[in-house]
Every structure is written in structure tokens, then in C-alpha cells.
Amino acid sequence: MNYLDIVWFALGTVTPIYLVTALGVVLRRAGALSDGFLRDASRLVFNLGAPAMLFLSLAGAEIDVTRAPRFLLVSTALVMGLALLAWPLAVLMVRAREQRGVFVQGAARGNLLIAGLAMAQSVYGVEGVALASLPMAVFIVFGNVFSIAMLRRYGDAGSGRGLGRDALKNPVIIGIVLGVAAGAMRLPLPGILVDTGKILGQLTVPLVLFTLGASLDFRELRKPALVSWGAAFYKCLWMPALGVPLGYWAGVRGMELGILFLVLASPTATISVVFAEMFGGSRRLAANIVLVSGLLSFVVNCGGLILLRVFGLA
């Protein structure tokens, strides 16, 4: 794939997402999306749509932990380590305690299934998707548990007591665990179950994007906003800037280094808006972090891939 193809793919992937998000903005301003609808939509995504989508994605993935063990170990350590680093960064950068949980979630949690795997498939094909799926389950479980912990610690939900109970009852995490188990055991799924799950999963992206658009405050783009811009820059720029050299130093090369870059440079997950709503954080702040990181990630992905190709690293 040449550089122009990479740019056009990224543009083609991002544009429909922003168009649906813009529709959410218009509908909200027209009064067609009420606060009650947004709360109900968040619950529907959290309890049904997202668990179904994640279960089917992971149940159908060819996950083989014996393949590329160095990549699995290094990528997992880097993603988790850099995510944890966002916690002390929030304490230093964010004065308002109630905003720190949303900052950490936005800075640490990438949109891996939608952005990361899509870019991996476009740049490296089926082999790239198979390689990226190796650490995906670990990333997703860790991202969900870490997000809940931070939102509960700094939000309205309390200090973090009962985190283990919340994790065990979390529909998203249950869907992930069941999906990984089904994929690892190569369980054949009944067609009626798969078709029903697909219908539920198809609710996720449009509802999340409508919620995202309705929650945006564009004034954040016209003035310095340390929380939203800081989280987005850490997620899309500093994570790959720190992680890729460390991965290269640890022996990750070629396609593996490119996949590591795509994972680290992925924008903040749109479902983080739903998690902020469900666990006592600011939905508006979470939405603004998603907006800024989406814009920034497009530039970083295109520029980073071109640099890696020019220097023959990936």
C-alpha cells in the first residue's frame, strides 16, 4: 500500500464516523435527543449492544498465544504500562479531582476494535489482523477494568470499593471473557445466536456516535482546555512516541512494530462516553476528549506510518 492509499483509507474511515456524530449534534440542537434518551441509549449500549459486539468479534478471532510471543509480551507490557502512567499524569495536570477519572480513561483507552483493527487490516491485510488480535483481549479487559477503577475513584460513584464486584457484573467484561473463551475453544455458535448478536451489536456504533455528538461542547476547541487536549495528546501522540522506540529496543521489528504503532496511536474509544455516564464521570468532557483524539489520531496515523515506511522500520 502506498502513502496516498494510506491517507485515503484513513480519510474514508474517519469521515463517516464524523458525519454520524455531526448528525447527533444537529439532532440535539433541534431538540430531538433529550437527556432521558441519552441516558437510556447509554444503558442500552452498555448492557446489550457493546457486550454482543465484543463477544462476536472475539469469538470469531483466531487467537493463538504461541504465535509471536515476544510481540505479545512487549505490546501488552507497553500498553498497560503507558496506560498506568496516565494516572500520575492526571494528578499533576488536572486540578479538579472529579475530572481526573475521565482524563485517565481518555488518555489510556484506545478504540482498538474499530480503529486499531481496521487500520491493521488496511496496511497489513489478514496477517496484520491475526497479529493484532493476539493482545487484543488483554487490552480490552484491562482497559475496561482500569476505566471503571479510575471513574469510580474520582467520580460520583465513590472511592473504588466494590470494584471487583462491579467488574464481575459488568456486561462488557462478561461479553469479552465469554468471547475469548469461545474463540480459544473454537466453539461453533448457533446461527440464530450469531444473527441475534449481530443485530444487537449493530446498535452500538450509531447509538454511541449519537450520544457523542449530543454531548460535544465545541467551545472546547476554541480555547485551551488542558483536560481534553492533554488526554488526547497523551493518547494519540505521546503513547506511540514513547512506546514505539521502547518496542524497537525490546526487539520488535517490521510488521510487529507497525501494529504496535497503530495500537498505541488509536484514538480514544467512543464507548468511553458511555462509561463516563454510567460510572459518575462527565459525559461532556469524555465526548470532547474523543473528538480531539479522533482529529489528532488521523494526522498521527498517517504521518507515523509514512515515517515508519520511509525509514524501513515497518
Secondary structure, 3 states (H helix, E strand, C coil): CCHHHHHHHHHHHHHHHHHHHHHHHHHHHCCCCCHHHHHHHHHHHHHHHHHHHHHHHHHCCCCCCCCCHHHHHHHHHHHHHHHHHHHHHHHHHCCCHHHHHHHHHHHHCECHHHHHHHHHHHHHHHHHHHHHHHHHHHHHHHHHHHHHHHHHHHCCCCCCCCHHHHHHHCHHHHHHHHHHHHHHCCCCCCHHHHHHHHHHHHCHHHHHHHHHHHHCCHHHHCCCCHHHHHHHHHHHHHHHHHHHHHHHHCCCCHHHHHHHHHHHCCCECCCHHHHHHHCCCCHHHHHHHHHHHHHHHHHHHHHHHHHHHHCCCC
